[in-house]
């Protein structure tokens, strides 16, 4: 009898072979064609299983992520688990039980907490969503604030192409220039397709600058990525509840069992 994992794999391959996935960004289409993928005039790419597995099998069993501070370097893959902060919480609850929108001060406090906690290998991302930051550069500002207060391996947020390019420039400066930055995997990012099986041009403008530039990418579909965060709450000072309002609370001084942490098992892009 086939395992559930094998059945899911075979169903996924059938979709990619028969239905395919549409790509709008010209560079994405060019890369696919250059690597032997059949792409029609509408930008729909159809992948054979042997093509998919060729690239999957090129991923290393494990690899090292290099932090600005070498003592925080981590191994990703194999039997390693690398806890990272919860992602995308729009609200905080104070010690008196008052719920409110998260702000920049909350983000900084959480970034400092995650840096001090030895059980967390990764810092950054959208730890909370600061309501007082302008949308057009919120992700870039959160990335900058995390760099100010942590030298662990960083999880970046995703944003429009201009913000992503600016984050890459910031990281190059932090690691001593472009050549030094590109020597090793430095950053982790999370990228989601909004409406599978399609990746619009805006999506690829975020994805292409990151992959191949010292980053490890966790690439998934939004419907399977657990992105329904409208009910998320992060508690400040004492108890923290992340990812879903239905998850249990856990003490802030025991982050190793925090229900909202992301166990990063990333593929090297």
Backbone torsions as a table, in degrees:
resi	resn	phi	psi	omega
1	UNK	NA	136.3	180.0
2	UNK	-75.0	145.6	177.8
3	UNK	-74.2	161.8	176.1
4	UNK	-59.5	-38.0	179.7
5	UNK	-61.9	-41.9	179.9
6	UNK	-67.2	-39.0	178.1
7	UNK	-64.2	-41.2	177.4
8	UNK	-63.9	-43.8	178.9
9	UNK	-58.9	-47.5	-177.3
10	UNK	-65.1	-38.5	177.8
11	UNK	-65.9	-39.9	178.8
12	UNK	-63.7	-42.6	179.3
13	UNK	-63.2	-40.8	178.8
14	UNK	-60.0	-42.3	178.6
15	UNK	-62.5	-45.9	-177.9
16	UNK	-69.3	-30.0	178.7
17	UNK	-78.7	-41.2	-172.9
18	UNK	-93.1	-50.9	-178.1
19	UNK	-84.3	-42.8	-179.5
20	UNK	79.3	-175.4	-179.7
21	UNK	-136.8	132.4	-175.6
22	UNK	-89.4	133.8	176.5
23	UNK	-120.9	133.7	-177.5
24	UNK	-102.5	-27.9	-175.2
25	UNK	-72.4	126.2	-177.5
26	UNK	-56.2	-37.5	-178.5
27	UNK	-68.3	-37.7	177.7
28	UNK	-63.1	-43.1	178.6
29	UNK	-62.9	-42.1	-179.6
30	UNK	-63.6	-43.7	179.9
31	UNK	-61.4	-42.9	179.8
32	UNK	-62.1	-47.3	-179.2
33	UNK	-63.5	-40.3	-179.9
34	UNK	-63.5	-21.8	-179.8
35	UNK	-105.5	22.4	170.4
36	UNK	81.5	12.5	179.5
37	UNK	-84.7	135.7	178.3
38	UNK	-76.0	113.5	179.6
39	UNK	-121.8	123.4	-178.2
40	UNK	-83.4	-176.9	-175.5
41	UNK	-67.3	-17.8	178.8
42	UNK	-93.5	5.5	179.1
43	UNK	81.3	13.4	178.9
44	UNK	-86.7	119.9	-180.0
45	UNK	-98.7	134.4	177.3
46	UNK	-119.6	127.5	-171.2
47	UNK	-110.0	133.0	171.8
48	UNK	-83.7	153.3	-177.0
49	UNK	-60.0	-40.4	-178.6
50	UNK	-66.0	-31.0	175.9
51	UNK	-67.9	-45.4	179.1
52	UNK	-60.7	-47.8	-175.0
53	UNK	-71.0	-25.6	175.6
54	UNK	-59.1	-46.5	-178.8
55	UNK	-76.2	-36.1	177.0
56	UNK	-59.7	-43.1	-177.1
57	UNK	-71.6	-11.4	175.8
58	UNK	-79.8	-16.0	178.8
59	UNK	-68.9	134.8	179.6
60	UNK	-69.0	155.2	176.7
61	UNK	-62.0	-35.4	178.2
62	UNK	-157.0	156.9	177.3
63	UNK	-153.2	165.3	-176.8
64	UNK	-101.8	134.1	169.9
65	UNK	-98.1	130.7	-174.6
66	UNK	-102.9	116.7	177.7
67	UNK	-85.1	168.2	174.6
68	UNK	-62.8	-36.2	174.9
69	UNK	-99.5	114.6	-174.9
70	UNK	-55.8	-25.3	-179.3
71	UNK	-68.2	-13.9	178.9
72	UNK	-102.4	9.9	174.0
73	UNK	-58.7	145.8	-178.1
74	UNK	-133.0	155.5	173.5
75	UNK	-101.8	126.0	179.0
76	UNK	-107.3	132.8	179.3
77	UNK	106.5	-177.8	-177.5
78	UNK	61.7	-132.5	179.9
79	UNK	-97.3	13.4	-175.9
80	UNK	-87.2	139.6	171.4
81	UNK	-115.8	134.2	-174.4
82	UNK	-125.0	89.7	-178.1
83	UNK	-61.2	140.0	176.7
84	UNK	-133.4	165.5	-178.6
85	UNK	-62.8	157.1	167.7
86	UNK	-60.0	164.6	-168.1
87	UNK	-132.5	127.3	167.7
88	UNK	85.3	21.9	-177.8
89	UNK	-73.9	120.5	-178.0
90	UNK	-86.3	-15.9	-174.5
91	UNK	-122.6	156.8	169.5
92	UNK	-128.0	155.1	176.3
93	UNK	-125.5	125.3	-177.6
94	UNK	-83.1	-178.8	-175.4
95	UNK	-65.2	-21.1	178.6
96	UNK	-89.1	1.8	178.6
97	UNK	85.8	12.1	-179.8
98	UNK	-84.4	123.3	179.6
99	UNK	-93.8	135.2	179.6
100	UNK	-151.1	169.7	175.6
101	UNK	-67.4	142.3	176.3
102	UNK	-69.9	153.3	176.8
103	UNK	-134.7	-177.4	-176.0
104	UNK	-62.1	-39.9	179.1
105	UNK	-59.9	-40.8	177.5
106	UNK	-62.4	-43.4	-179.8
107	UNK	-58.4	-45.6	-179.0
108	UNK	-63.0	-41.4	179.6
109	UNK	-62.4	-42.7	178.7
110	UNK	-66.7	-39.7	178.3
111	UNK	-60.3	-40.1	177.9
112	UNK	-66.8	-41.3	179.1
113	UNK	-62.0	-47.0	-179.1
114	UNK	-65.5	-31.8	177.3
115	UNK	-67.2	-39.6	-176.2
116	UNK	-76.4	-23.5	-177.6
117	UNK	-77.8	116.1	-177.4
118	UNK	-67.0	-22.6	-177.7
119	UNK	-78.2	-6.6	178.4
120	UNK	-106.9	120.5	-178.7
121	UNK	-83.8	-23.2	-170.2
122	UNK	-125.5	147.0	175.6
123	UNK	-128.4	162.5	172.7
124	UNK	99.5	-162.0	-170.2
125	UNK	82.8	-162.8	176.7
126	UNK	-94.0	79.4	-177.0
127	UNK	-59.6	-49.5	163.6
128	UNK	-133.7	161.3	-179.8
129	UNK	-98.6	100.6	-177.0
130	UNK	-66.4	120.5	-177.7
131	UNK	-76.0	-13.2	-177.7
132	UNK	-96.3	8.1	176.4
133	UNK	-102.2	140.5	177.4
134	UNK	-65.3	137.3	-175.2
135	UNK	-58.8	-36.6	-172.6
136	UNK	-66.1	-18.5	176.2
137	UNK	-140.3	22.0	-177.5
138	UNK	-62.8	-44.2	-177.6
139	UNK	-63.8	-41.7	178.7
140	UNK	-62.7	-42.2	-179.4
141	UNK	-67.6	-37.7	176.9
142	UNK	-65.1	-39.7	176.8
143	UNK	-60.2	-44.3	-180.0
144	UNK	-63.2	-43.9	-178.4
145	UNK	-65.6	-37.3	177.9
146	UNK	-65.5	-40.1	177.1
147	UNK	-61.7	-34.4	-179.8
148	UNK	-65.0	-34.5	-169.4
149	UNK	-114.4	5.2	179.5
150	UNK	-152.5	140.5	173.8
151	UNK	-118.8	27.5	170.7
152	UNK	-79.9	176.4	169.8
153	UNK	-61.3	135.7	-174.5
154	UNK	-108.0	139.6	168.0
155	UNK	-94.8	122.2	-179.5
156	UNK	-91.4	153.5	169.0
157	UNK	-82.1	165.6	175.8
158	UNK	-105.7	148.4	-176.2
159	UNK	-156.1	-165.6	178.2
160	UNK	-70.3	167.7	-174.1
161	UNK	-58.4	-36.3	-178.7
162	UNK	-67.1	-41.7	178.1
163	UNK	-66.8	-39.0	178.8
164	UNK	-62.8	-44.6	178.9
165	UNK	-61.1	-40.4	179.3
166	UNK	-66.2	-38.2	177.4
167	UNK	-64.1	-39.4	178.3
168	UNK	-64.7	-40.2	177.8
169	UNK	-64.0	-40.1	178.7
170	UNK	-63.5	-42.8	-179.3
171	UNK	-65.9	-39.4	177.4
172	UNK	-59.0	-43.6	179.6
173	UNK	-64.4	-40.1	-177.9
174	UNK	-67.1	-30.2	-176.9
175	UNK	-99.3	10.2	174.0
176	UNK	92.7	24.4	176.9
177	UNK	112.1	166.7	-173.9
178	UNK	-63.4	-43.7	-176.8
179	UNK	-64.3	-42.2	178.6
180	UNK	-66.9	-39.3	180.0
181	UNK	-62.3	-38.1	-174.5
182	UNK	-82.2	-6.6	-177.4
183	UNK	-66.6	-36.0	-172.1
184	UNK	-137.9	160.0	171.9
185	UNK	-63.6	126.3	-173.7
186	UNK	-118.1	-35.0	-171.4
187	UNK	-126.7	156.2	172.9
188	UNK	-116.9	137.7	175.6
189	UNK	-135.4	160.8	-178.8
190	UNK	-121.5	121.8	-177.2
191	UNK	-126.2	132.6	-177.6
192	UNK	-124.7	136.7	169.0
193	UNK	-79.1	134.3	-173.7
194	UNK	-78.5	-39.2	-175.8
195	UNK	-137.0	79.0	179.5
196	UNK	-58.7	145.3	3.8
197	UNK	-99.1	71.2	-178.8
198	UNK	-144.1	142.5	172.7
199	UNK	-125.8	107.2	-176.3
200	UNK	-75.1	173.7	-175.1
201	UNK	-63.9	-36.2	178.2
202	UNK	-63.0	-39.6	177.2
203	UNK	-60.6	-47.0	-176.4
204	UNK	-71.1	-25.7	175.6
205	UNK	-66.5	-24.6	175.8
206	UNK	-83.9	-38.2	-171.0
207	UNK	-76.3	-45.5	-172.5
208	UNK	-63.1	-43.2	-179.5
209	UNK	-65.2	-25.1	-175.1
210	UNK	-84.1	-52.9	-176.7
211	UNK	-69.2	134.7	-176.7
212	UNK	93.2	-4.3	179.5
213	UNK	-121.4	64.9	174.3
214	UNK	58.3	40.8	179.9
215	UNK	-131.0	149.8	170.2
216	UNK	-106.5	131.5	-172.1
217	UNK	-115.2	133.0	171.9
218	UNK	-104.2	104.2	-171.4
219	UNK	-107.2	124.8	-176.3
220	UNK	-153.2	170.5	176.4
221	UNK	-90.6	144.3	-175.8
222	UNK	-60.1	-36.5	-177.8
223	UNK	-69.8	-18.4	179.1
224	UNK	-110.3	1.6	-172.5
225	UNK	-96.0	1.6	178.8
226	UNK	68.5	46.0	-173.6
227	UNK	-99.5	11.0	-178.8
228	UNK	-81.6	84.0	-168.3
229	UNK	-106.8	12.0	-174.0
230	UNK	-62.5	-23.2	179.5
231	UNK	-100.0	9.5	-176.0
232	UNK	-65.7	143.7	175.7
233	UNK	-138.4	133.9	171.9
234	UNK	-114.2	125.3	178.5
235	UNK	-90.8	134.3	175.2
236	UNK	-92.3	146.6	170.8
237	UNK	57.8	87.6	170.5
238	UNK	117.7	-64.6	179.0
239	UNK	-127.0	146.7	-179.1
240	UNK	-131.7	135.3	175.7
241	UNK	-133.9	120.5	-173.7
242	UNK	-127.9	166.6	173.1
243	UNK	75.2	-46.8	-178.5
244	UNK	-155.6	139.7	-179.1
245	UNK	-66.4	-12.2	179.2
246	UNK	-86.6	-9.1	179.9
247	UNK	-78.6	155.6	-179.7
248	UNK	-77.1	158.8	176.2
249	UNK	-85.6	154.2	176.1
250	UNK	-142.7	153.5	-175.6
251	UNK	-66.9	141.7	-178.7
252	UNK	-65.9	-19.6	178.7
253	UNK	-89.5	9.2	176.2
254	UNK	-132.7	59.6	-175.0
255	UNK	-64.9	-20.1	-176.2
256	UNK	-63.6	-20.9	179.3
257	UNK	-112.3	17.3	-179.9
258	UNK	-61.6	122.2	-174.2
259	UNK	-66.9	-21.1	-176.4
260	UNK	-91.7	1.8	-176.5
261	UNK	-72.2	152.5	179.6
262	UNK	-99.3	122.5	177.5
263	UNK	-87.9	101.8	-170.9
264	UNK	-76.7	115.2	169.3
265	UNK	-122.1	82.0	-170.9
266	UNK	-94.5	154.2	174.8
267	UNK	-100.1	138.3	178.2
268	UNK	-75.0	117.3	-178.5
269	UNK	-86.5	NA	NA
